[in-house]
Amino acid sequence: MNILTVENIEKSYGERKLFDKASFSMQEGEKVGVIGINGTGKSTLLKMIANQEETDQGSITLAGHVVCGYLPQNPVFDGKEKVLEAVLRKYTESKGQEGEDVEIRARAMLTRLGVTEFEMPCAHLSGGQKKRLALVAALLIPSDLLILDEPTNHLDSDMAQWLEEQLKRRTGALIMVTHDRYFLDRVTDRIIEIDKGGIYSYQGNYSIYLQRKTQREESALASERKRQSILRKELEWVKRGARARSTKQKARLERYEELKNVSAPVSDGRVEASFAVAARLGRTTVELSHVSKRYGQKALIEDFSYVFLKDERIGFVGKNGCGKTTLMKMITGSEQPDRGEIVVGQTVRLGYYAQEIGQEQMDPDQTVIDYIRDVAEFVETREGKVSASRMLELFLFEGREQYGLLKTLSGGERRRLCLLKVLMEAPNVLILDEPTNDLDISTLTVLEDYLDSFAGIVIVVSHDRYFLDRTVRRIFSFEEGGILRQHEGGYTDYRLRRQEEENQDGGRGAKNPGGKDKNGSKDKGGRKNDWKRPSSRLKFTYKEQKEYETIEAEIVSLEERLGRLEDEILKAAADFVKLNRLTGEKQETESLLEERMDRWMYLEELKAKIDAQE
């Protein structure tokens, strides 16, 4: 049964047209994910469906019996109202009655989402806590259509998995905006994409959407190539001129005009990567030695030591408020540890993408172009010098938008602009604190591709399971008492290992025999470690050990090959074809030799640090 019909809607904000005769419909029980570039109108669409905004043209029709539940992107509460009181009021406003069962469910959900002080005034809550309050209210209200705008923002990984299960069990219809790709893949059975004023529908979850979108684009390009081929032939015929005005010839002229006036397929709005070249890191990078930090009686970080090595990809996970952002701020120097030392090397250029963007980072009355020009008018990239204006175009800020004020941007557009500024500063140590909040999937995909080839250290704080799996190779989890525990691999590896431990010991911490932690490493004294205690000792991986044993021989072989090529080049001075081939081989060999020399230096530095632990 059809419960929602969106028909030929149009919506503009000033000169920006979000929707241009866009249409789609929803059936009873469907679970729909809405995706698109920041600023294309995802939140606006949900507001219009929830009757919070009106369309300029067109209609949005709900079936007569349909009751909607709505989670806004930025919920607002009466500051004087208490937490539980606020949730129950929203429920009674919708349903008209309150019962003991509802209060018990509300308390249970709030507790599961980390909100336990039910009598606290809403004025004292953070933005993330208010979002969780509004989420509980939306889940409690019986509804035929649940509308969720960024439900996973401000949820840690465990909370996101809990919500995932809640929505999978739900029998009513669901439409939501989220950039969490695992969430989309596991919850939705249909994806709609907003692009350039239109709405495109794909039956299936996120993985199927990717396949079908690729097929649609390939089909559109094939049709365009065929049209261009026919058009060239018709153009040749038109240029020769018709000798007589027969009906057949008139029809052919009409066919030519029709083909000529067909619009070519427009590619989706996508962020393109062209970032500043990072400076080379020296011997000393970022080194933390016995760092501790407390707030009142709460230990956030307790005796944490770690040396970040070149090209490492490290993720930090943990519950909200456990100290992840505090640790990032200590690395950047904006906060100081209570005990311990943090050393940042002289060659380190920190790039910090902060979780919160305040007025001190983005003056609302500054223009977009001036915000980026504060970094540089031109930046050096792998493709050569690129102007600030061109960099903005690559990040989908075009034409007049570059001269608009920052206060006119959506939350996602502000985040995208802030990311561009950080990357333009050419950091060699990149700290990303919750980068997936409010960034669209297209931008995240480009960021992930950029990190693959980034010549430096990447430190990530995130609750986004997909992003962590895609970008990091080692994870530190914040445990009770401020202990940071090390895990090899991405988020899925960490999660599976944690589940295995919970199954083995019923969720309780267990000591490990043989003086080894869960990762198989001993502490300095060879003593048994509690499972919560991380090993900060450095060691070669199996692959690094094998590489260290053979790399010097590789270098010698490359140097000998380079010498032979130089001799052959001298002998082939009169043979242009051979000379050209040999010169190309020499350049490739020199590039490979430089890469292996850099790798050898890295392994030697790591070996020196390992030996220093003995």
C-alpha positions as CSV (number, residue, x, y, z in Angstrom):
1,M,0.0,0.0,0.0
2,N,1.3,3.5,-0.9
3,I,1.7,5.6,2.2
4,L,3.7,8.6,0.8
5,T,3.7,10.3,-2.6
6,V,6.1,13.1,-3.4
7,E,5.1,14.6,-6.8
8,N,6.9,17.2,-8.9
9,I,8.2,19.2,-5.9
10,E,10.2,22.3,-6.3
11,K,12.2,24.1,-3.5
12,S,14.7,26.9,-3.6
13,Y,16.6,28.9,-1.1
14,G,17.5,32.2,-2.8
15,E,19.3,31.4,-6.0
16,R,20.0,27.8,-5.0
17,K,17.4,25.3,-6.4
18,L,17.3,22.2,-4.3
19,F,14.5,20.3,-6.1
20,D,13.3,20.7,-9.7
21,K,10.1,18.7,-10.4
22,A,11.4,15.8,-8.3
23,S,9.1,12.8,-7.5
24,F,9.1,9.5,-5.6
25,S,6.8,7.4,-3.5
26,M,7.0,4.9,-0.5
27,Q,5.1,1.7,0.3
28,E,4.1,0.4,3.7
29,G,6.9,-1.2,5.6
30,E,9.7,0.1,3.2
31,K,13.0,1.2,4.8
32,V,14.5,4.0,2.7
33,G,17.9,5.6,3.0
34,V,18.4,9.1,1.5
35,I,21.9,10.0,0.3
36,G,23.5,12.9,-1.6
37,I,26.2,15.6,-1.5
38,N,25.9,18.1,1.5
39,G,23.7,21.0,0.6
40,T,21.5,19.1,-2.0
41,G,18.5,19.1,0.3
42,K,18.4,15.8,2.2
43,S,17.3,17.4,5.5
44,T,14.9,19.8,3.7
45,L,13.2,16.8,2.0
46,L,12.7,15.1,5.5
47,K,11.4,18.4,6.9
48,M,8.8,18.7,4.1
49,I,7.7,15.1,4.6
50,A,7.3,15.8,8.3
51,N,5.3,19.0,7.5
52,Q,8.0,21.2,9.1
53,E,8.5,23.1,5.8
54,E,6.4,23.7,2.7
55,T,7.3,23.0,-0.9
56,D,7.4,26.0,-3.4
57,Q,5.6,23.9,-6.0
58,G,4.3,20.3,-6.2
59,S,2.8,18.2,-3.5
60,I,3.7,15.7,-0.7
61,T,0.8,13.5,0.2
62,L,0.5,11.0,3.2
63,A,-2.1,8.4,3.3
64,G,-4.9,9.4,5.6
65,H,-4.1,6.9,8.5
66,V,-0.4,7.5,8.5
67,V,1.2,8.8,11.8
68,C,4.8,10.2,11.5
69,G,7.6,10.2,14.0
70,Y,10.4,12.7,13.3
71,L,14.0,13.1,14.5
72,P,15.4,16.4,13.4
73,Q,19.1,17.0,12.7
74,N,19.4,19.6,15.5
75,P,16.6,19.0,18.1
76,V,15.6,21.8,20.5
77,F,14.4,21.3,24.1
78,D,13.1,23.6,26.8
79,G,16.2,24.2,28.9
80,K,14.1,24.1,32.1
81,E,12.6,20.7,31.4
82,K,14.2,17.6,32.9
83,V,15.5,14.8,30.7
84,L,12.8,12.1,31.4
85,E,10.1,14.8,31.6
86,A,11.0,16.1,28.1
87,V,11.0,12.6,26.5
88,L,7.6,11.7,28.1
89,R,6.1,15.1,27.1
90,K,6.9,14.4,23.4
91,Y,5.3,11.0,23.7
92,T,2.1,12.3,25.3
93,E,1.8,15.1,22.8
94,S,1.8,12.5,20.1
95,K,-0.2,9.6,21.7
96,G,-2.3,11.5,24.2
97,Q,-1.7,9.1,27.2
98,E,1.1,8.1,29.4
99,G,1.7,4.8,31.3
100,E,4.2,3.1,33.6
101,D,5.3,0.8,30.7
102,V,6.3,3.8,28.6
103,E,8.4,5.4,31.4
104,I,10.2,2.1,31.9
105,R,11.0,1.8,28.2
106,A,12.1,5.5,28.1
107,R,14.5,4.9,31.0
108,A,15.9,1.8,29.5
109,M,16.5,3.4,26.1
110,L,18.1,6.5,27.7
111,T,20.4,4.3,29.8
112,R,21.3,2.3,26.7
113,L,22.2,5.6,24.9
114,G,24.4,6.8,27.8
115,V,21.9,9.3,29.3
116,T,21.5,8.3,33.0
117,E,20.8,11.5,34.9
118,F,17.0,11.6,34.3
119,E,16.4,14.7,36.5
120,M,19.1,16.9,34.8
121,P,17.7,20.0,33.2
122,C,18.0,19.9,29.4
123,A,19.9,23.2,29.4
124,H,22.9,21.3,30.8
125,L,23.0,18.7,28.0
126,S,25.4,18.7,25.1
127,G,24.2,18.7,21.5
128,G,24.9,15.0,21.2
129,Q,22.9,14.2,24.4
130,K,20.0,16.3,23.1
131,K,20.1,14.3,19.8
132,R,19.9,11.0,21.8
133,L,16.9,12.4,23.8
134,A,15.1,13.2,20.6
135,L,16.0,9.8,19.2
136,V,14.4,8.0,22.2
137,A,11.3,10.1,21.9
138,A,11.0,9.3,18.2
139,L,11.5,5.6,18.8
140,L,8.9,5.5,21.6
141,I,6.1,7.2,19.6
142,P,4.0,4.6,17.7
143,S,4.3,5.6,14.1
144,D,3.6,4.3,10.6
145,L,6.4,6.3,9.1
146,L,9.6,7.0,11.1
147,I,11.6,10.0,9.7
148,L,15.2,10.1,11.0
149,D,17.8,12.8,10.1
150,E,21.3,11.6,10.9
151,P,20.3,9.2,13.7
152,T,23.9,7.8,14.2
153,N,25.5,11.2,14.7
154,H,26.8,11.4,18.3
155,L,26.3,7.6,18.9
156,D,29.3,5.4,19.7
157,S,29.7,2.1,17.8
158,D,27.8,0.0,20.4
159,M,24.9,2.5,20.4
160,A,24.8,2.5,16.6
161,Q,24.7,-1.3,16.6
162,W,21.8,-1.2,19.1
163,L,19.9,1.3,17.0
164,E,20.6,-0.9,13.9
165,E,18.9,-3.9,15.6
166,Q,15.9,-1.7,16.7
167,L,15.3,-0.5,13.2
168,K,15.7,-3.9,11.6
169,R,13.0,-5.3,13.9
170,R,10.7,-2.4,13.2
171,T,7.7,-3.3,11.0
172,G,6.6,0.2,10.1
173,A,8.1,2.3,7.2
174,L,11.3,4.2,7.7
175,I,13.0,7.0,5.8
176,M,16.3,8.3,7.0
177,V,19.4,10.4,6.1
178,T,22.7,8.9,7.2
179,H,26.3,8.7,6.0
180,D,26.9,5.5,8.0
181,R,27.4,3.0,5.1
182,Y,27.3,-0.2,7.3
183,F,24.1,1.2,8.8
184,L,22.6,1.8,5.3
185,D,23.7,-1.6,4.1
186,R,22.1,-3.5,7.1
187,V,18.9,-1.5,7.7
188,T,17.6,-0.2,4.3
189,D,15.9,-2.1,1.4
190,R,15.9,0.9,-0.9
191,I,18.2,3.9,-1.6
192,I,17.1,7.3,-3.0
193,E,19.8,9.7,-4.2
194,I,19.3,13.4,-4.5
195,D,21.4,15.0,-7.2
196,K,21.1,18.3,-9.1
197,G,17.4,18.8,-8.1
198,G,16.3,15.3,-9.1
199,I,15.6,12.1,-7.0
200,Y,16.9,8.7,-8.3
201,S,15.6,5.5,-6.7
202,Y,17.5,2.2,-6.4
203,Q,15.8,-0.9,-5.0
204,G,18.1,-2.7,-2.6
205,N,20.5,-1.8,0.2
206,Y,23.7,0.3,-0.1
207,S,25.8,-2.4,-1.7
208,I,23.2,-3.0,-4.4
209,Y,22.8,0.7,-4.9
210,L,26.5,1.0,-5.7
211,Q,26.2,-1.7,-8.4
212,R,23.0,-0.3,-9.9
213,K,24.3,3.2,-9.9
214,T,27.4,2.1,-11.8
215,Q,25.2,0.3,-14.3
216,R,23.0,3.3,-14.8
217,E,25.9,5.6,-15.4
218,E,27.6,3.2,-17.8
219,S,24.3,2.8,-19.7
220,A,23.8,6.6,-19.9
221,L,27.4,7.0,-21.2
222,A,26.9,4.3,-23.8
223,S,23.7,5.9,-25.0
224,E,25.5,9.3,-25.2
225,R,28.3,7.7,-27.3
226,K,25.7,6.2,-29.7
227,R,23.9,9.6,-29.9
228,Q,27.1,11.4,-30.8
229,S,28.0,8.8,-33.4
230,I,24.6,9.1,-35.1
231,L,24.8,12.9,-34.8
232,R,28.1,13.0,-36.7
233,K,26.7,10.9,-39.5
234,E,23.6,13.1,-39.7
235,L,25.7,16.2,-39.6
236,E,27.7,15.0,-42.7
237,W,24.4,14.4,-44.5
238,V,23.1,17.9,-43.6
239,K,26.3,19.5,-44.8
240,R,26.0,17.8,-48.2
241,G,22.5,19.3,-48.6
242,A,19.3,17.7,-49.8
243,R,18.7,17.7,-53.5
244,A,15.0,17.5,-53.2
245,R,12.5,18.3,-50.4
246,S,11.1,14.8,-50.1
247,T,9.2,13.6,-47.0
248,K,12.0,11.2,-46.2
249,Q,14.6,14.0,-46.3
250,K,12.4,16.3,-44.1
251,A,12.0,13.5,-41.6
252,R,15.8,13.1,-41.6
253,L,16.3,16.8,-40.9
254,E,13.8,16.6,-38.1
255,R,15.7,13.6,-36.7
256,Y,18.9,15.6,-36.8
257,E,17.3,18.5,-34.9
258,E,15.9,16.1,-32.3
259,L,19.3,14.4,-31.7
260,K,21.0,17.8,-31.5
261,N,18.7,19.1,-28.8
262,V,18.9,16.0,-26.5
263,S,20.9,16.9,-23.3
264,A,24.0,14.9,-22.6
265,P,23.9,13.0,-19.3
266,V,25.2,15.2,-16.4
267,S,27.7,13.5,-14.1
268,D,26.9,13.5,-10.4
269,G,28.3,16.2,-8.2
270,R,31.4,14.7,-6.8
271,V,34.3,16.1,-4.8
272,E,37.6,15.6,-6.6
273,A,40.9,15.1,-4.8
274,S,43.8,17.4,-5.6
275,F,45.6,18.2,-2.3
276,A,48.8,19.9,-1.3
277,V,51.9,17.8,-1.2
278,A,52.9,16.8,2.3
279,A,56.3,17.7,3.7
280,R,58.7,14.8,4.5
281,L,58.8,13.6,8.1
282,G,62.0,13.5,10.0
283,R,63.3,10.9,12.5
284,T,61.2,12.2,15.4
285,T,57.4,12.1,14.8
286,V,54.9,12.2,17.7
287,E,55.9,10.4,20.9
288,L,53.8,10.0,24.0
289,S,55.5,8.9,27.2
290,H,53.5,7.9,30.4
291,V,50.7,10.4,29.6
292,S,47.9,10.7,32.2
293,K,44.9,13.0,32.3
294,R,42.0,13.2,34.8
295,Y,38.9,15.4,35.2
296,G,38.0,15.5,38.8
297,Q,37.9,11.9,40.1
298,K,37.6,10.4,36.6
299,A,40.7,9.0,35.0
300,L,40.5,9.6,31.2
301,I,44.0,8.5,30.3
302,E,46.3,6.5,32.6
303,D,50.0,6.0,31.9
304,F,49.8,5.8,28.1
305,S,52.9,5.5,26.0
306,Y,53.2,5.2,22.3
307,V,55.5,6.2,19.4
308,F,53.7,7.0,16.1
309,L,55.8,5.7,13.2
310,K,55.9,7.0,9.7
311,D,52.9,6.0,7.5
312,E,51.0,4.5,10.5
313,R,47.1,4.5,10.4
314,I,45.8,4.5,14.0
315,G,42.2,4.6,15.2
316,F,40.9,5.5,18.6
317,V,37.5,4.1,19.8
318,G,35.5,4.3,23.0
319,K,32.4,5.5,24.6
320,N,31.3,9.2,24.4
321,G,33.2,11.2,27.0
322,C,35.9,8.7,27.5
323,G,38.7,11.1,26.5
324,K,39.4,10.5,22.8
325,T,39.1,14.2,21.9
326,T,41.1,15.2,24.9
327,L,43.9,13.0,23.8
328,M,43.8,14.6,20.3
329,K,43.9,18.1,21.9
330,M,46.9,17.1,24.0
331,I,48.8,16.0,20.8
332,T,48.0,19.3,19.2
333,G,49.1,21.2,22.3
334,S,45.8,22.9,23.1
335,E,45.6,20.9,26.3
336,Q,48.3,19.6,28.6
337,P,48.6,16.2,30.3
338,D,48.6,16.0,34.1
339,R,51.6,13.7,33.9
340,G,53.9,12.5,31.3
341,E,55.4,14.0,28.1
342,I,54.3,14.5,24.5
343,V,57.1,15.2,22.0
344,V,56.3,16.5,18.5
345,G,59.2,16.4,16.0
346,Q,60.4,19.6,14.4
347,T,59.5,18.4,10.9
348,V,55.9,17.5,12.0
349,R,53.2,19.6,10.4
350,L,49.9,18.8,12.2
351,G,46.6,19.0,10.4
352,Y,43.7,18.9,12.9
353,Y,40.2,18.3,11.7
354,A,38.2,19.1,14.9
355,Q,35.0,17.5,16.0
356,E,33.4,20.9,16.8
357,I,33.7,23.9,14.5
358,G,33.3,27.1,16.5
359,Q,33.1,30.8,15.5
360,E,36.8,31.1,16.2
361,Q,37.5,28.6,13.4
362,M,34.9,29.9,11.0
363,D,33.9,33.6,11.1
364,P,30.2,33.5,9.9
365,D,30.6,36.9,8.2
366,Q,33.7,35.8,6.1
367,T,33.3,34.7,2.5
368,V,34.0,31.1,1.4
369,I,36.9,32.2,-0.9
370,D,38.5,34.4,1.8
371,Y,38.3,31.5,4.3
372,I,40.4,29.3,1.9
373,R,42.7,32.1,0.8
374,D,43.7,32.4,4.5
375,V,45.7,29.3,3.8
376,A,47.2,30.3,0.4
377,E,46.2,31.8,-2.9
378,F,48.0,28.9,-4.6
379,V,48.9,25.4,-3.3
380,E,51.4,22.9,-4.7
381,T,49.8,19.6,-5.6
382,R,50.9,16.5,-7.5
383,E,49.3,18.1,-10.6
384,G,51.1,21.4,-10.2
385,K,50.0,24.7,-8.7
386,V,46.3,25.0,-8.1
387,S,44.5,28.3,-7.1
388,A,42.2,28.6,-4.1
389,S,39.3,29.1,-6.4
390,R,40.0,25.9,-8.3
391,M,40.4,24.0,-5.1
392,L,36.9,25.2,-4.0
393,E,35.5,24.1,-7.4
394,L,37.0,20.6,-6.8
395,F,35.1,20.6,-3.5
396,L,31.8,21.6,-5.2
397,F,31.9,25.3,-4.2
398,E,31.4,26.9,-7.6
399,G,30.8,30.4,-9.1
400,R,28.8,32.7,-6.8
401,E,28.9,30.2,-4.0
402,Q,32.6,31.1,-3.4
403,Y,31.6,34.6,-2.5
404,G,28.7,33.7,-0.2
405,L,29.1,34.1,3.6
406,L,30.0,31.1,5.8
407,K,26.8,31.6,7.8
408,T,24.7,30.7,4.7
409,L,26.3,27.2,4.4
410,S,24.6,24.0,5.7
411,G,26.3,22.1,8.5
412,G,27.6,19.5,6.1
413,E,29.0,22.2,3.7
414,R,30.8,23.9,6.6
415,R,32.4,20.5,7.5
416,R,33.4,19.9,3.9
417,L,35.0,23.4,3.6
418,C,36.8,22.9,6.9
419,L,38.2,19.6,5.6
420,L,39.5,21.3,2.4
421,K,41.3,23.9,4.5
422,V,43.0,21.3,6.7
423,L,44.2,19.3,3.6
424,M,45.4,22.4,1.8
425,E,47.8,23.1,4.7
426,A,49.9,20.2,3.6
427,P,50.1,18.3,6.9
428,N,52.3,15.2,7.3
429,V,50.5,14.2,10.5
430,L,46.7,14.2,10.0
431,I,44.4,14.1,13.0
432,L,40.7,13.4,12.1
433,D,38.3,13.8,15.1
434,E,34.9,12.3,14.1
435,P,35.4,13.2,10.4
436,T,32.2,11.3,9.3
437,N,29.8,13.5,11.3
438,D,27.8,15.6,8.7
439,L,30.2,14.7,5.8
440,D,28.4,13.2,2.8
441,I,29.4,9.7,1.5
442,S,31.0,11.1,-1.7
443,T,33.3,13.4,0.3
444,L,34.1,10.5,2.6
445,T,35.0,8.3,-0.3
446,V,37.4,10.9,-1.7
447,L,39.0,11.4,1.8
448,E,39.5,7.6,2.1
449,D,41.1,7.4,-1.3
450,Y,43.4,10.3,-0.4
451,L,44.4,8.6,2.8
452,D,45.5,5.5,0.9
453,S,48.3,7.5,-0.8
454,F,48.9,10.1,2.0
455,A,52.6,10.2,2.8
456,G,52.4,10.6,6.6
457,I,50.7,9.5,9.8
458,V,46.9,9.3,10.1
459,I,45.3,9.4,13.5
460,V,41.5,8.9,13.5
461,V,38.8,9.2,16.2
462,S,35.6,7.8,14.9
463,H,32.4,5.8,15.6
464,D,32.0,5.0,11.9
465,R,32.7,1.3,11.6
466,Y,33.0,1.4,7.8
467,F,35.5,4.4,7.9
468,L,37.6,2.7,10.5
469,D,37.7,-0.5,8.5
470,R,38.6,1.4,5.4
471,T,41.4,3.6,6.8
472,V,43.1,2.2,9.9
473,R,45.4,-0.7,10.6
474,R,45.7,-0.5,14.4
475,I,43.1,0.4,17.0
476,F,43.4,1.7,20.6
477,S,40.2,1.2,22.7
478,F,39.6,3.2,25.8
479,E,38.8,0.9,28.7
480,E,37.8,1.4,32.3
481,G,40.2,3.4,34.4
482,G,41.7,5.3,31.5
483,I,43.5,2.3,30.1
484,L,44.2,2.3,26.4
485,R,44.4,-1.2,24.9
486,Q,46.0,-2.0,21.5
487,H,44.3,-4.1,18.8
488,E,45.7,-5.0,15.4
489,G,43.6,-4.5,12.3
490,G,40.4,-2.5,11.6
491,Y,37.2,-2.1,13.5
492,T,35.7,-5.4,12.4
493,D,38.9,-7.2,13.6
494,Y,38.6,-5.4,17.0
495,R,34.9,-6.2,17.3
496,L,35.3,-9.9,16.6
497,R,38.2,-10.2,19.0
498,R,36.2,-8.4,21.7
499,Q,33.2,-10.7,21.1
500,E,35.4,-13.8,21.4
501,E,36.7,-12.6,24.8
502,E,33.2,-11.9,26.0
503,N,32.1,-15.4,25.0
504,Q,35.1,-16.9,26.7
505,D,34.8,-15.2,30.1
506,G,31.2,-14.0,30.2
507,G,32.2,-10.4,29.5
508,R,34.6,-10.1,32.6
509,G,38.2,-9.1,32.3
510,A,40.5,-12.2,32.5
511,K,44.1,-12.5,33.1
512,N,46.2,-14.2,30.4
513,P,48.6,-17.0,31.0
514,G,52.2,-16.9,30.0
515,G,52.8,-13.2,30.7
516,K,51.1,-12.2,27.4
517,D,48.3,-9.9,26.6
518,K,45.5,-10.7,24.1
519,N,47.8,-9.6,21.3
520,G,50.5,-12.0,22.5
521,S,53.1,-9.6,23.9
522,K,54.8,-9.6,27.3
523,D,55.3,-6.6,29.5
524,K,58.8,-5.4,30.2
525,G,59.2,-7.5,33.3
526,G,57.7,-10.7,31.8
527,R,54.8,-10.5,34.3
528,K,51.3,-11.5,33.5
529,N,49.2,-8.6,32.2
530,D,45.5,-8.0,33.0
531,W,43.6,-8.0,29.7
532,K,42.8,-4.3,30.1
533,R,46.5,-3.4,30.1
534,P,47.8,-2.5,26.6
535,S,51.2,-3.4,25.4
536,S,53.1,-0.3,24.2
537,R,56.2,-2.3,23.3
538,L,57.2,-1.9,19.7
539,K,58.0,-4.9,17.5
540,F,58.3,-5.9,13.8
541,T,55.4,-7.5,12.2
542,Y,56.1,-10.8,10.4
543,K,56.1,-8.9,7.1
544,E,58.3,-6.1,8.4
545,Q,60.8,-8.7,9.8
546,K,61.1,-10.4,6.4
547,E,61.4,-7.1,4.6
548,Y,64.1,-5.9,7.0
549,E,66.1,-9.1,6.3
550,T,66.0,-8.7,2.5
551,I,65.8,-4.9,1.8
552,E,69.5,-4.2,1.8
553,A,70.0,-6.9,-0.9
554,E,67.2,-5.3,-2.9
555,I,68.9,-1.9,-2.7
556,V,72.3,-3.3,-3.8
557,S,70.5,-5.0,-6.8
558,L,68.8,-1.8,-7.8
559,E,72.0,0.2,-7.6
560,E,73.8,-2.4,-9.8
561,R,70.9,-2.3,-12.3
562,L,71.1,1.5,-12.4
563,G,74.8,1.3,-13.2
564,R,74.2,-1.1,-16.0
565,L,71.5,1.1,-17.5
566,E,73.8,4.2,-17.4
567,D,76.4,2.2,-19.3
568,E,73.9,1.1,-21.9
569,I,72.6,4.6,-22.3
570,L,76.1,5.8,-23.2
571,K,76.5,3.1,-25.8
572,A,73.0,3.8,-27.3
573,A,73.6,7.5,-27.9
574,A,72.9,7.2,-31.6
575,D,69.9,4.9,-31.3
576,F,67.0,7.2,-30.5
577,V,64.4,4.4,-30.0
578,K,66.6,2.4,-27.7
579,L,67.8,5.5,-25.9
580,N,64.2,6.5,-25.1
581,R,63.4,3.0,-23.7
582,L,66.5,2.9,-21.6
583,T,65.9,6.4,-20.2
584,G,62.4,5.4,-19.2
585,E,63.8,2.2,-17.4
586,K,66.3,4.4,-15.7
587,Q,63.7,6.8,-14.3
588,E,61.6,3.8,-13.1
589,T,64.6,2.2,-11.4
590,E,65.6,5.5,-9.7
591,S,62.1,6.0,-8.4
592,L,62.0,2.4,-7.1
593,L,65.4,2.8,-5.5
594,E,64.3,6.1,-3.8
595,E,61.2,4.3,-2.4
596,R,63.2,1.3,-1.1
597,M,65.8,3.7,0.5
598,D,63.0,5.5,2.3
599,R,61.6,2.2,3.4
600,W,65.0,1.0,4.6
601,M,65.4,4.2,6.7
602,Y,62.0,3.7,8.2
603,L,62.8,0.1,9.1
604,E,66.2,1.1,10.6
605,E,64.6,3.8,12.7
606,L,62.0,1.2,13.9
607,K,64.7,-1.3,14.7
608,A,66.6,1.3,16.7
609,K,63.5,2.0,18.8
610,I,62.9,-1.7,19.3
611,D,66.5,-2.3,20.4
612,A,66.2,0.7,22.8
613,Q,63.5,-1.1,24.7
614,E,65.8,-4.1,25.6
